[in-house]
Amino acid sequence: MSQEHDDHGNTVAAWTLVAIVIVGCTIGSVGFIVAQPPLVIVGTVVALLGVVVGKVLQMMGLGKRQVSPDA
């Protein structure tokens, strides 16, 4: 039983999520290094926002296709 993998997870939703989360982690890391808790919080919020944006894009049809187990 073989499955076709057309996109291997390379979708607009996935790449957008990853890009935003990386930016958020970078902001949070810089805030941690320079001992600025508000900057760490901003980085965390940006990273969480990336998850929300990725889910919204997936719901808009820009994510991976759902394959039924019967197919």
C-alpha positions in Angstrom: 0.0 0.0 0.0 1.7 3.2 -1.2 0.8 6.7 -0.5 1.3 9.7 -2.7 3.1 12.6 -1.2 2.8 15.5 -3.6 3.9 18.4 -1.3 5.8 16.8 1.5 4.3 19.5 3.8 5.7 22.3 1.7 2.7 24.6 1.9 2.1 28.3 2.2 0.6 27.7 5.7 3.5 25.7 6.9 6.2 28.0 5.6 4.4 31.1 7.0 4.0 29.5 10.4 7.7 28.5 10.5 8.9 32.0 9.4 6.7 33.8 12.0 7.7 31.4 14.8 11.4 31.8 14.0 11.0 35.6 14.1 9.2 35.3 17.5 11.9 33.0 18.9 14.6 35.3 17.7 13.0 38.3 19.4 12.4 36.3 22.6 16.0 35.1 22.6 17.5 38.6 22.1 15.2 39.8 24.9 16.5 37.0 27.2 20.1 37.7 26.4 19.8 41.4 27.1 17.6 40.7 30.2 14.5 42.5 28.9 11.4 40.5 30.1 9.0 42.6 28.0 10.9 41.7 24.8 10.8 38.0 25.8 7.0 38.3 26.2 6.7 40.1 22.8 8.7 37.2 21.2 6.4 34.7 22.8 3.3 36.5 21.6 4.7 36.7 18.1 5.5 33.0 18.1 2.0 32.1 19.3 0.6 34.4 16.6 2.5 32.4 14.0 0.6 29.3 15.1 -2.7 31.1 14.8 -1.8 32.5 11.3 -0.7 29.0 10.2 -4.0 27.5 11.3 -6.0 30.2 9.6 -4.1 29.8 6.3 -4.7 26.0 6.6 -8.4 26.6 7.0 -8.4 28.9 4.0 -7.1 26.0 1.9 -3.4 26.9 1.8 -2.3 24.0 3.9 -1.8 20.3 3.2 -4.7 18.4 1.7 -6.5 16.1 4.0 -6.4 12.5 2.7 -9.1 10.2 3.7 -7.9 6.8 5.2 -10.2 5.0 2.7 -8.5 6.4 -0.4 
